[in-house]
Structures are given as C-alpha cells and as structure tokens.
Amino acid sequence: MGERKLKIADVARETGLNRNTITLLYQETAARVELDAIDKLCKFFGVGVGELFERVPD
C-alpha cells in the first residue's frame, strides 16, 4: 500500500473488504484472515500469496 500510496479506505472500496480487516493486516495484528480476503487482495495488488504474506518464526 505504501509503495502505491494507497489508503486503507481505497483498498477497502476497491476490494469490497471490511476496512477493519485491511487495518489489522496493515498493522500486522490480524489473528486470522479469510481465504476470500487473501484472494481479493492478491488480485487487487496483482501478486501471489507469498508476496503478500511472510511467515516470521516465533
């Protein structure tokens, strides 16, 4: 989002996702994410899941 200078509201409007879902993902505080949300974000940003998420060991 930062690279494209997008606001949370912009992504919510374009993807149809709840603003709170995007906020939690952006702040890296989401406990879980629905597969539908992941799919919509991947399509919107034109990336694969591996480019959208990164697993960080505990």
PDBQT receptor file of N, H, CA, C and O in Angstrom, charges set to zero:
ATOM      1  N   MET A   1       0.818  -1.184   0.000  1.00  0.00    +0.000 N 
ATOM      2  CA  MET A   1       0.000   0.000   0.000  1.00  0.00    +0.000 C 
ATOM      3  C   MET A   1       0.863   1.248   0.000  1.00  0.00    +0.000 C 
ATOM      4  O   MET A   1       0.556   2.230  -0.676  1.00  0.00    +0.000 OA
ATOM      5  N   GLY A   2       1.937   1.202   0.758  1.00  0.00    +0.000 N 
ATOM      6  H   GLY A   2       2.187   0.405   1.308  1.00  0.00    +0.000 HD
ATOM      7  CA  GLY A   2       2.813   2.352   0.835  1.00  0.00    +0.000 C 
ATOM      8  C   GLY A   2       3.472   2.671  -0.488  1.00  0.00    +0.000 C 
ATOM      9  O   GLY A   2       3.602   3.838  -0.858  1.00  0.00    +0.000 OA
ATOM     10  N   GLU A   3       3.891   1.636  -1.203  1.00  0.00    +0.000 N 
ATOM     11  H   GLU A   3       3.786   0.689  -0.902  1.00  0.00    +0.000 HD
ATOM     12  CA  GLU A   3       4.541   1.844  -2.500  1.00  0.00    +0.000 C 
ATOM     13  C   GLU A   3       3.604   2.505  -3.493  1.00  0.00    +0.000 C 
ATOM     14  O   GLU A   3       4.037   3.312  -4.315  1.00  0.00    +0.000 OA
ATOM     15  N   ARG A   4       2.328   2.170  -3.424  1.00  0.00    +0.000 N 
ATOM     16  H   ARG A   4       1.976   1.514  -2.756  1.00  0.00    +0.000 HD
ATOM     17  CA  ARG A   4       1.336   2.713  -4.359  1.00  0.00    +0.000 C 
ATOM     18  C   ARG A   4       0.612   3.936  -3.797  1.00  0.00    +0.000 C 
ATOM     19  O   ARG A   4      -0.270   4.502  -4.443  1.00  0.00    +0.000 OA
ATOM     20  N   LYS A   5       1.003   4.335  -2.579  1.00  0.00    +0.000 N 
ATOM     21  H   LYS A   5       1.719   3.875  -2.055  1.00  0.00    +0.000 HD
ATOM     22  CA  LYS A   5       0.398   5.482  -1.899  1.00  0.00    +0.000 C 
ATOM     23  C   LYS A   5      -1.115   5.338  -1.780  1.00  0.00    +0.000 C 
ATOM     24  O   LYS A   5      -1.874   6.273  -2.037  1.00  0.00    +0.000 OA
ATOM     25  N   LEU A   6      -1.527   4.135  -1.380  1.00  0.00    +0.000 N 
ATOM     26  H   LEU A   6      -0.910   3.375  -1.172  1.00  0.00    +0.000 HD
ATOM     27  CA  LEU A   6      -2.956   3.843  -1.205  1.00  0.00    +0.000 C 
ATOM     28  C   LEU A   6      -3.329   3.956   0.263  1.00  0.00    +0.000 C 
ATOM     29  O   LEU A   6      -2.539   3.633   1.150  1.00  0.00    +0.000 OA
ATOM     30  N   LYS A   7      -4.521   4.410   0.495  1.00  0.00    +0.000 N 
ATOM     31  H   LYS A   7      -5.163   4.672  -0.225  1.00  0.00    +0.000 HD
ATOM     32  CA  LYS A   7      -5.053   4.473   1.848  1.00  0.00    +0.000 C 
ATOM     33  C   LYS A   7      -5.878   3.224   2.104  1.00  0.00    +0.000 C 
ATOM     34  O   LYS A   7      -6.319   2.555   1.169  1.00  0.00    +0.000 OA
ATOM     35  N   ILE A   8      -6.083   2.916   3.373  1.00  0.00    +0.000 N 
ATOM     36  H   ILE A   8      -5.724   3.459   4.133  1.00  0.00    +0.000 HD
ATOM     37  CA  ILE A   8      -6.891   1.764   3.753  1.00  0.00    +0.000 C 
ATOM     38  C   ILE A   8      -8.277   1.870   3.132  1.00  0.00    +0.000 C 
ATOM     39  O   ILE A   8      -8.819   0.876   2.650  1.00  0.00    +0.000 OA
ATOM     40  N   ALA A   9      -8.847   3.055   3.140  1.00  0.00    +0.000 N 
ATOM     41  H   ALA A   9      -8.406   3.863   3.531  1.00  0.00    +0.000 HD
ATOM     42  CA  ALA A   9     -10.183   3.263   2.568  1.00  0.00    +0.000 C 
ATOM     43  C   ALA A   9     -10.197   2.955   1.076  1.00  0.00    +0.000 C 
ATOM     44  O   ALA A   9     -11.184   2.423   0.569  1.00  0.00    +0.000 OA
ATOM     45  N   ASP A  10      -9.114   3.283   0.362  1.00  0.00    +0.000 N 
ATOM     46  H   ASP A  10      -8.312   3.716   0.774  1.00  0.00    +0.000 HD
ATOM     47  CA  ASP A  10      -9.035   2.998  -1.074  1.00  0.00    +0.000 C 
ATOM     48  C   ASP A  10      -9.080   1.497  -1.333  1.00  0.00    +0.000 C 
ATOM     49  O   ASP A  10      -9.817   1.028  -2.200  1.00  0.00    +0.000 OA
ATOM     50  N   VAL A  11      -8.287   0.751  -0.572  1.00  0.00    +0.000 N 
ATOM     51  H   VAL A  11      -7.688   1.132   0.133  1.00  0.00    +0.000 HD
ATOM     52  CA  VAL A  11      -8.227  -0.699  -0.740  1.00  0.00    +0.000 C 
ATOM     53  C   VAL A  11      -9.569  -1.324  -0.363  1.00  0.00    +0.000 C 
ATOM     54  O   VAL A  11     -10.045  -2.229  -1.048  1.00  0.00    +0.000 OA
ATOM     55  N   ALA A  12     -10.174  -0.852   0.711  1.00  0.00    +0.000 N 
ATOM     56  H   ALA A  12      -9.787  -0.117   1.267  1.00  0.00    +0.000 HD
ATOM     57  CA  ALA A  12     -11.482  -1.372   1.129  1.00  0.00    +0.000 C 
ATOM     58  C   ALA A  12     -12.519  -1.141   0.040  1.00  0.00    +0.000 C 
ATOM     59  O   ALA A  12     -13.286  -2.048  -0.284  1.00  0.00    +0.000 OA
ATOM     60  N   ARG A  13     -12.551   0.044  -0.520  1.00  0.00    +0.000 N 
ATOM     61  H   ARG A  13     -11.927   0.780  -0.256  1.00  0.00    +0.000 HD
ATOM     62  CA  ARG A  13     -13.528   0.370  -1.558  1.00  0.00    +0.000 C 
ATOM     63  C   ARG A  13     -13.327  -0.479  -2.809  1.00  0.00    +0.000 C 
ATOM     64  O   ARG A  13     -14.296  -0.972  -3.386  1.00  0.00    +0.000 OA
ATOM     65  N   GLU A  14     -12.089  -0.649  -3.226  1.00  0.00    +0.000 N 
ATOM     66  H   GLU A  14     -11.302  -0.247  -2.758  1.00  0.00    +0.000 HD
ATOM     67  CA  GLU A  14     -11.786  -1.379  -4.464  1.00  0.00    +0.000 C 
ATOM     68  C   GLU A  14     -11.962  -2.888  -4.333  1.00  0.00    +0.000 C 
ATOM     69  O   GLU A  14     -12.326  -3.553  -5.303  1.00  0.00    +0.000 OA
ATOM     70  N   THR A  15     -11.709  -3.435  -3.146  1.00  0.00    +0.000 N 
ATOM     71  H   THR A  15     -11.413  -2.895  -2.358  1.00  0.00    +0.000 HD
ATOM     72  CA  THR A  15     -11.792  -4.883  -2.951  1.00  0.00    +0.000 C 
ATOM     73  C   THR A  15     -13.116  -5.342  -2.375  1.00  0.00    +0.000 C 
ATOM     74  O   THR A  15     -13.476  -6.512  -2.506  1.00  0.00    +0.000 OA
ATOM     75  N   GLY A  16     -13.849  -4.433  -1.737  1.00  0.00    +0.000 N 
ATOM     76  H   GLY A  16     -13.556  -3.482  -1.631  1.00  0.00    +0.000 HD
ATOM     77  CA  GLY A  16     -15.088  -4.807  -1.072  1.00  0.00    +0.000 C 
ATOM     78  C   GLY A  16     -14.861  -5.416   0.297  1.00  0.00    +0.000 C 
ATOM     79  O   GLY A  16     -15.797  -5.910   0.925  1.00  0.00    +0.000 OA
ATOM     80  N   LEU A  17     -13.616  -5.385   0.763  1.00  0.00    +0.000 N 
ATOM     81  H   LEU A  17     -12.855  -4.984   0.253  1.00  0.00    +0.000 HD
ATOM     82  CA  LEU A  17     -13.302  -5.927   2.085  1.00  0.00    +0.000 C 
ATOM     83  C   LEU A  17     -13.625  -4.901   3.158  1.00  0.00    +0.000 C 
ATOM     84  O   LEU A  17     -13.655  -3.696   2.905  1.00  0.00    +0.000 OA
ATOM     85  N   ASN A  18     -13.867  -5.410   4.365  1.00  0.00    +0.000 N 
ATOM     86  H   ASN A  18     -13.843  -6.388   4.570  1.00  0.00    +0.000 HD
ATOM     87  CA  ASN A  18     -14.118  -4.552   5.508  1.00  0.00    +0.000 C 
ATOM     88  C   ASN A  18     -12.859  -3.745   5.828  1.00  0.00    +0.000 C 
ATOM     89  O   ASN A  18     -11.749  -4.277   5.802  1.00  0.00    +0.000 OA
ATOM     90  N   ARG A  19     -13.035  -2.489   6.123  1.00  0.00    +0.000 N 
ATOM     91  H   ARG A  19     -13.937  -2.056   6.144  1.00  0.00    +0.000 HD
ATOM     92  CA  ARG A  19     -11.899  -1.613   6.441  1.00  0.00    +0.000 C 
ATOM     93  C   ARG A  19     -11.098  -2.142   7.638  1.00  0.00    +0.000 C 
ATOM     94  O   ARG A  19      -9.873  -2.033   7.665  1.00  0.00    +0.000 OA
ATOM     95  N   ASN A  20     -11.791  -2.707   8.617  1.00  0.00    +0.000 N 
ATOM     96  H   ASN A  20     -12.787  -2.795   8.595  1.00  0.00    +0.000 HD
ATOM     97  CA  ASN A  20     -11.126  -3.245   9.800  1.00  0.00    +0.000 C 
ATOM     98  C   ASN A  20     -10.201  -4.409   9.424  1.00  0.00    +0.000 C 
ATOM     99  O   ASN A  20      -9.112  -4.534   9.984  1.00  0.00    +0.000 OA
ATOM    100  N   THR A  21     -10.617  -5.249   8.495  1.00  0.00    +0.000 N 
ATOM    101  H   THR A  21     -11.501  -5.148   8.040  1.00  0.00    +0.000 HD
ATOM    102  CA  THR A  21      -9.780  -6.363   8.044  1.00  0.00    +0.000 C 
ATOM    103  C   THR A  21      -8.478  -5.842   7.451  1.00  0.00    +0.000 C 
ATOM    104  O   THR A  21      -7.403  -6.359   7.758  1.00  0.00    +0.000 OA
ATOM    105  N   ILE A  22      -8.567  -4.842   6.619  1.00  0.00    +0.000 N 
ATOM    106  H   ILE A  22      -9.439  -4.422   6.369  1.00  0.00    +0.000 HD
ATOM    107  CA  ILE A  22      -7.380  -4.274   5.985  1.00  0.00    +0.000 C 
ATOM    108  C   ILE A  22      -6.497  -3.588   7.016  1.00  0.00    +0.000 C 
ATOM    109  O   ILE A  22      -5.272  -3.690   6.951  1.00  0.00    +0.000 OA
ATOM    110  N   THR A  23      -7.106  -2.895   7.959  1.00  0.00    +0.000 N 
ATOM    111  H   THR A  23      -8.101  -2.812   8.012  1.00  0.00    +0.000 HD
ATOM    112  CA  THR A  23      -6.345  -2.226   9.021  1.00  0.00    +0.000 C 
ATOM    113  C   THR A  23      -5.544  -3.235   9.826  1.00  0.00    +0.000 C 
ATOM    114  O   THR A  23      -4.362  -3.020  10.094  1.00  0.00    +0.000 OA
ATOM    115  N   LEU A  24      -6.181  -4.340  10.215  1.00  0.00    +0.000 N 
ATOM    116  H   LEU A  24      -7.142  -4.515   9.998  1.00  0.00    +0.000 HD
ATOM    117  CA  LEU A  24      -5.485  -5.371  11.003  1.00  0.00    +0.000 C 
ATOM    118  C   LEU A  24      -4.325  -5.977  10.218  1.00  0.00    +0.000 C 
ATOM    119  O   LEU A  24      -3.265  -6.245  10.784  1.00  0.00    +0.000 OA
ATOM    120  N   LEU A  25      -4.520  -6.193   8.928  1.00  0.00    +0.000 N 
ATOM    121  H   LEU A  25      -5.381  -5.976   8.468  1.00  0.00    +0.000 HD
ATOM    122  CA  LEU A  25      -3.446  -6.733   8.098  1.00  0.00    +0.000 C 
ATOM    123  C   LEU A  25      -2.321  -5.719   7.944  1.00  0.00    +0.000 C 
ATOM    124  O   LEU A  25      -1.145  -6.073   8.032  1.00  0.00    +0.000 OA
ATOM    125  N   TYR A  26      -2.675  -4.478   7.717  1.00  0.00    +0.000 N 
ATOM    126  H   TYR A  26      -3.630  -4.191   7.645  1.00  0.00    +0.000 HD
ATOM    127  CA  TYR A  26      -1.682  -3.424   7.522  1.00  0.00    +0.000 C 
ATOM    128  C   TYR A  26      -0.831  -3.231   8.779  1.00  0.00    +0.000 C 
ATOM    129  O   TYR A  26       0.379  -3.021   8.694  1.00  0.00    +0.000 OA
ATOM    130  N   GLN A  27      -1.474  -3.302   9.934  1.00  0.00    +0.000 N 
ATOM    131  H   GLN A  27      -2.457  -3.472  10.003  1.00  0.00    +0.000 HD
ATOM    132  CA  GLN A  27      -0.770  -3.131  11.204  1.00  0.00    +0.000 C 
ATOM    133  C   GLN A  27      -0.137  -4.425  11.706  1.00  0.00    +0.000 C 
ATOM    134  O   GLN A  27       0.494  -4.454  12.763  1.00  0.00    +0.000 OA
ATOM    135  N   GLU A  28      -0.315  -5.495  10.929  1.00  0.00    +0.000 N 
ATOM    136  H   GLU A  28      -0.827  -5.472  10.071  1.00  0.00    +0.000 HD
ATOM    137  CA  GLU A  28       0.224  -6.812  11.262  1.00  0.00    +0.000 C 
ATOM    138  C   GLU A  28      -0.254  -7.311  12.615  1.00  0.00    +0.000 C 
ATOM    139  O   GLU A  28       0.522  -7.876  13.385  1.00  0.00    +0.000 OA
ATOM    140  N   THR A  29      -1.533  -7.101  12.903  1.00  0.00    +0.000 N 
ATOM    141  H   THR A  29      -2.164  -6.642  12.278  1.00  0.00    +0.000 HD
ATOM    142  CA  THR A  29      -2.115  -7.562  14.165  1.00  0.00    +0.000 C 
ATOM    143  C   THR A  29      -3.262  -8.549  13.953  1.00  0.00    +0.000 C 
ATOM    144  O   THR A  29      -3.907  -8.954  14.920  1.00  0.00    +0.000 OA
ATOM    145  N   ALA A  30      -3.524  -8.939  12.716  1.00  0.00    +0.000 N 
ATOM    146  H   ALA A  30      -3.000  -8.610  11.930  1.00  0.00    +0.000 HD
ATOM    147  CA  ALA A  30      -4.611  -9.882  12.422  1.00  0.00    +0.000 C 
ATOM    148  C   ALA A  30      -4.258 -11.264  12.961  1.00  0.00    +0.000 C 
ATOM    149  O   ALA A  30      -3.150 -11.758  12.753  1.00  0.00    +0.000 OA
ATOM    150  N   ALA A  31      -5.209 -11.877  13.654  1.00  0.00    +0.000 N 
ATOM    151  H   ALA A  31      -6.108 -11.475  13.823  1.00  0.00    +0.000 HD
ATOM    152  CA  ALA A  31      -5.001 -13.223  14.190  1.00  0.00    +0.000 C 
ATOM    153  C   ALA A  31      -5.275 -14.281  13.128  1.00  0.00    +0.000 C 
ATOM    154  O   ALA A  31      -4.663 -15.349  13.135  1.00  0.00    +0.000 OA
ATOM    155  N   ARG A  32      -6.202 -13.979  12.213  1.00  0.00    +0.000 N 
ATOM    156  H   ARG A  32      -6.699 -13.111  12.208  1.00  0.00    +0.000 HD
ATOM    157  CA  ARG A  32      -6.519 -14.893  11.129  1.00  0.00    +0.000 C 
ATOM    158  C   ARG A  32      -7.076 -14.087   9.970  1.00  0.00    +0.000 C 
ATOM    159  O   ARG A  32      -7.543 -12.962  10.145  1.00  0.00    +0.000 OA
ATOM    160  N   VAL A  33      -7.020 -14.675   8.785  1.00  0.00    +0.000 N 
ATOM    161  H   VAL A  33      -6.640 -15.589   8.642  1.00  0.00    +0.000 HD
ATOM    162  CA  VAL A  33      -7.504 -13.993   7.587  1.00  0.00    +0.000 C 
ATOM    163  C   VAL A  33      -8.295 -14.998   6.763  1.00  0.00    +0.000 C 
ATOM    164  O   VAL A  33      -7.840 -16.121   6.546  1.00  0.00    +0.000 OA
ATOM    165  N   GLU A  34      -9.459 -14.607   6.311  1.00  0.00    +0.000 N 
ATOM    166  H   GLU A  34      -9.829 -13.695   6.488  1.00  0.00    +0.000 HD
ATOM    167  CA  GLU A  34     -10.293 -15.464   5.476  1.00  0.00    +0.000 C 
ATOM    168  C   GLU A  34      -9.636 -15.653   4.107  1.00  0.00    +0.000 C 
ATOM    169  O   GLU A  34      -9.000 -14.736   3.589  1.00  0.00    +0.000 OA
ATOM    170  N   LEU A  35      -9.792 -16.835   3.530  1.00  0.00    +0.000 N 
ATOM    171  H   LEU A  35     -10.310 -17.580   3.952  1.00  0.00    +0.000 HD
ATOM    172  CA  LEU A  35      -9.216 -17.116   2.216  1.00  0.00    +0.000 C 
ATOM    173  C   LEU A  35      -9.767 -16.185   1.149  1.00  0.00    +0.000 C 
ATOM    174  O   LEU A  35      -9.046 -15.801   0.228  1.00  0.00    +0.000 OA
ATOM    175  N   ASP A  36     -11.027 -15.821   1.262  1.00  0.00    +0.000 N 
ATOM    176  H   ASP A  36     -11.613 -16.132   2.010  1.00  0.00    +0.000 HD
ATOM    177  CA  ASP A  36     -11.634 -14.899   0.309  1.00  0.00    +0.000 C 
ATOM    178  C   ASP A  36     -10.932 -13.534   0.344  1.00  0.00    +0.000 C 
ATOM    179  O   ASP A  36     -10.708 -12.920  -0.699  1.00  0.00    +0.000 OA
ATOM    180  N   ALA A  37     -10.590 -13.071   1.536  1.00  0.00    +0.000 N 
ATOM    181  H   ALA A  37     -10.772 -13.570   2.384  1.00  0.00    +0.000 HD
ATOM    182  CA  ALA A  37      -9.897 -11.792   1.682  1.00  0.00    +0.000 C 
ATOM    183  C   ALA A  37      -8.505 -11.864   1.060  1.00  0.00    +0.000 C 
ATOM    184  O   ALA A  37      -8.072 -10.926   0.390  1.00  0.00    +0.000 OA
ATOM    185  N   ILE A  38      -7.808 -12.971   1.281  1.00  0.00    +0.000 N 
ATOM    186  H   ILE A  38      -8.159 -13.733   1.825  1.00  0.00    +0.000 HD
ATOM    187  CA  ILE A  38      -6.479 -13.150   0.691  1.00  0.00    +0.000 C 
ATOM    188  C   ILE A  38      -6.576 -13.133  -0.823  1.00  0.00    +0.000 C 
ATOM    189  O   ILE A  38      -5.768 -12.491  -1.495  1.00  0.00    +0.000 OA
ATOM    190  N   ASP A  39      -7.561 -13.833  -1.359  1.00  0.00    +0.000 N 
ATOM    191  H   ASP A  39      -8.217 -14.354  -0.813  1.00  0.00    +0.000 HD
ATOM    192  CA  ASP A  39      -7.748 -13.886  -2.805  1.00  0.00    +0.000 C 
ATOM    193  C   ASP A  39      -8.014 -12.496  -3.383  1.00  0.00    +0.000 C 
ATOM    194  O   ASP A  39      -7.423 -12.121  -4.396  1.00  0.00    +0.000 OA
ATOM    195  N   LYS A  40      -8.892 -11.740  -2.751  1.00  0.00    +0.000 N 
ATOM    196  H   LYS A  40      -9.372 -12.044  -1.928  1.00  0.00    +0.000 HD
ATOM    197  CA  LYS A  40      -9.215 -10.394  -3.232  1.00  0.00    +0.000 C 
ATOM    198  C   LYS A  40      -7.999  -9.472  -3.192  1.00  0.00    +0.000 C 
ATOM    199  O   LYS A  40      -7.782  -8.685  -4.113  1.00  0.00    +0.000 OA
ATOM    200  N   LEU A  41      -7.211  -9.569  -2.130  1.00  0.00    +0.000 N 
ATOM    201  H   LEU A  41      -7.387 -10.208  -1.381  1.00  0.00    +0.000 HD
ATOM    202  CA  LEU A  41      -6.024  -8.724  -2.018  1.00  0.00    +0.000 C 
ATOM    203  C   LEU A  41      -4.972  -9.107  -3.054  1.00  0.00    +0.000 C 
ATOM    204  O   LEU A  41      -4.338  -8.233  -3.645  1.00  0.00    +0.000 OA
ATOM    205  N   CYS A  42      -4.786 -10.397  -3.277  1.00  0.00    +0.000 N 
ATOM    206  H   CYS A  42      -5.301 -11.107  -2.797  1.00  0.00    +0.000 HD
ATOM    207  CA  CYS A  42      -3.834 -10.852  -4.297  1.00  0.00    +0.000 C 
ATOM    208  C   CYS A  42      -4.236 -10.340  -5.677  1.00  0.00    +0.000 C 
ATOM    209  O   CYS A  42      -3.393  -9.862  -6.437  1.00  0.00    +0.000 OA
ATOM    210  N   LYS A  43      -5.514 -10.440  -5.996  1.00  0.00    +0.000 N 
ATOM    211  H   LYS A  43      -6.199 -10.828  -5.379  1.00  0.00    +0.000 HD
ATOM    212  CA  LYS A  43      -5.999  -9.949  -7.288  1.00  0.00    +0.000 C 
ATOM    213  C   LYS A  43      -5.824  -8.438  -7.402  1.00  0.00    +0.000 C 
ATOM    214  O   LYS A  43      -5.379  -7.938  -8.435  1.00  0.00    +0.000 OA
ATOM    215  N   PHE A  44      -6.168  -7.719  -6.356  1.00  0.00    +0.000 N 
ATOM    216  H   PHE A  44      -6.530  -8.125  -5.517  1.00  0.00    +0.000 HD
ATOM    217  CA  PHE A  44      -6.088  -6.268  -6.376  1.00  0.00    +0.000 C 
ATOM    218  C   PHE A  44      -4.654  -5.778  -6.585  1.00  0.00    +0.000 C 
ATOM    219  O   PHE A  44      -4.408  -4.873  -7.383  1.00  0.00    +0.000 OA
ATOM    220  N   PHE A  45      -3.708  -6.388  -5.856  1.00  0.00    +0.000 N 
ATOM    221  H   PHE A  45      -3.908  -7.122  -5.208  1.00  0.00    +0.000 HD
ATOM    222  CA  PHE A  45      -2.318  -5.962  -5.951  1.00  0.00    +0.000 C 
ATOM    223  C   PHE A  45      -1.551  -6.664  -7.072  1.00  0.00    +0.000 C 
ATOM    224  O   PHE A  45      -0.424  -6.284  -7.388  1.00  0.00    +0.000 OA
ATOM    225  N   GLY A  46      -2.163  -7.685  -7.671  1.00  0.00    +0.000 N 
ATOM    226  H   GLY A  46      -3.079  -7.994  -7.414  1.00  0.00    +0.000 HD
ATOM    227  CA  GLY A  46      -1.513  -8.407  -8.751  1.00  0.00    +0.000 C 
ATOM    228  C   GLY A  46      -0.292  -9.190  -8.294  1.00  0.00    +0.000 C 
ATOM    229  O   GLY A  46       0.735  -9.221  -8.971  1.00  0.00    +0.000 OA
ATOM    230  N   VAL A  47      -0.424  -9.820  -7.133  1.00  0.00    +0.000 N 
ATOM    231  H   VAL A  47      -1.258  -9.795  -6.583  1.00  0.00    +0.000 HD
ATOM    232  CA  VAL A  47       0.687 -10.584  -6.556  1.00  0.00    +0.000 C 
ATOM    233  C   VAL A  47       0.202 -11.960  -6.116  1.00  0.00    +0.000 C 
ATOM    234  O   VAL A  47      -1.000 -12.215  -6.043  1.00  0.00    +0.000 OA
ATOM    235  N   GLY A  48       1.153 -12.841  -5.824  1.00  0.00    +0.000 N 
ATOM    236  H   GLY A  48       2.129 -12.634  -5.884  1.00  0.00    +0.000 HD
ATOM    237  CA  GLY A  48       0.830 -14.147  -5.261  1.00  0.00    +0.000 C 
ATOM    238  C   GLY A  48       0.801 -14.072  -3.745  1.00  0.00    +0.000 C 
ATOM    239  O   GLY A  48       1.222 -13.079  -3.153  1.00  0.00    +0.000 OA
ATOM    240  N   VAL A  49       0.307 -15.118  -3.131  1.00  0.00    +0.000 N 
ATOM    241  H   VAL A  49      -0.035 -15.925  -3.612  1.00  0.00    +0.000 HD
ATOM    242  CA  VAL A  49       0.194 -15.155  -1.673  1.00  0.00    +0.000 C 
ATOM    243  C   VAL A  49       1.558 -14.951  -1.007  1.00  0.00    +0.000 C 
ATOM    244  O   VAL A  49       1.661 -14.257   0.004  1.00  0.00    +0.000 OA
ATOM    245  N   GLY A  50       2.592 -15.551  -1.572  1.00  0.00    +0.000 N 
ATOM    246  H   GLY A  50       2.508 -16.114  -2.393  1.00  0.00    +0.000 HD
ATOM    247  CA  GLY A  50       3.934 -15.429  -0.999  1.00  0.00    +0.000 C 
ATOM    248  C   GLY A  50       4.478 -14.018  -1.029  1.00  0.00    +0.000 C 
ATOM    249  O   GLY A  50       5.356 -13.673  -0.238  1.00  0.00    +0.000 OA
ATOM    250  N   GLU A  51       3.970 -13.202  -1.927  1.00  0.00    +0.000 N 
ATOM    251  H   GLU A  51       3.256 -13.482  -2.569  1.00  0.00    +0.000 HD
ATOM    252  CA  GLU A  51       4.399 -11.809  -1.982  1.00  0.00    +0.000 C 
ATOM    253  C   GLU A  51       3.585 -10.931  -1.038  1.00  0.00    +0.000 C 
ATOM    254  O   GLU A  51       4.005  -9.835  -0.667  1.00  0.00    +0.000 OA
ATOM    255  N   LEU A  52       2.411 -11.434  -0.658  1.00  0.00    +0.000 N 
ATOM    256  H   LEU A  52       2.070 -12.324  -0.960  1.00  0.00    +0.000 HD
ATOM    257  CA  LEU A  52       1.524 -10.680   0.213  1.00  0.00    +0.000 C 
ATOM    258  C   LEU A  52       1.825 -10.944   1.677  1.00  0.00    +0.000 C 
ATOM    259  O   LEU A  52       1.732 -10.040   2.508  1.00  0.00    +0.000 OA
ATOM    260  N   PHE A  53       2.186 -12.182   1.995  1.00  0.00    +0.000 N 
ATOM    261  H   PHE A  53       2.261 -12.916   1.321  1.00  0.00    +0.000 HD
ATOM    262  CA  PHE A  53       2.430 -12.580   3.375  1.00  0.00    +0.000 C 
ATOM    263  C   PHE A  53       3.825 -13.140   3.545  1.00  0.00    +0.000 C 
ATOM    264  O   PHE A  53       4.414 -13.677   2.607  1.00  0.00    +0.000 OA
ATOM    265  N   GLU A  54       4.338 -13.011   4.738  1.00  0.00    +0.000 N 
ATOM    266  H   GLU A  54       3.859 -12.575   5.500  1.00  0.00    +0.000 HD
ATOM    267  CA  GLU A  54       5.642 -13.557   5.095  1.00  0.00    +0.000 C 
ATOM    268  C   GLU A  54       5.499 -14.243   6.451  1.00  0.00    +0.000 C 
ATOM    269  O   GLU A  54       4.945 -13.676   7.393  1.00  0.00    +0.000 OA
ATOM    270  N   ARG A  55       6.006 -15.468   6.534  1.00  0.00    +0.000 N 
ATOM    271  H   ARG A  55       6.456 -15.929   5.769  1.00  0.00    +0.000 HD
ATOM    272  CA  ARG A  55       5.962 -16.171   7.819  1.00  0.00    +0.000 C 
ATOM    273  C   ARG A  55       7.192 -15.801   8.621  1.00  0.00    +0.000 C 
ATOM    274  O   ARG A  55       8.322 -15.943   8.155  1.00  0.00    +0.000 OA
ATOM    275  N   VAL A  56       6.960 -15.327   9.826  1.00  0.00    +0.000 N 
ATOM    276  H   VAL A  56       6.042 -15.211  10.205  1.00  0.00    +0.000 HD
ATOM    277  CA  VAL A  56       8.054 -14.953  10.717  1.00  0.00    +0.000 C 
ATOM    278  C   VAL A  56       8.025 -15.904  11.900  1.00  0.00    +0.000 C 
ATOM    279  O   VAL A  56       7.035 -15.947  12.630  1.00  0.00    +0.000 OA
ATOM    280  N   PRO A  57       9.104 -16.678  12.108  1.00  0.00    +0.000 N 
ATOM    281  CA  PRO A  57       9.133 -17.620  13.227  1.00  0.00    +0.000 C 
ATOM    282  C   PRO A  57       8.982 -16.898  14.570  1.00  0.00    +0.000 C 
ATOM    283  O   PRO A  57       9.359 -15.735  14.713  1.00  0.00    +0.000 OA
ATOM    284  N   ASP A  58       8.428 -17.611  15.541  1.00  0.00    +0.000 N 
ATOM    285  H   ASP A  58       8.122 -18.556  15.425  1.00  0.00    +0.000 HD
ATOM    286  CA  ASP A  58       8.257 -17.028  16.899  1.00  0.00    +0.000 C 
ATOM    287  C   ASP A  58       9.577 -16.687  17.512  1.00  0.00    +0.000 C 
ATOM    288  O   ASP A  58       9.626 -16.192  18.638  1.00  0.00    +0.000 OA
TER     289      ASP A  58
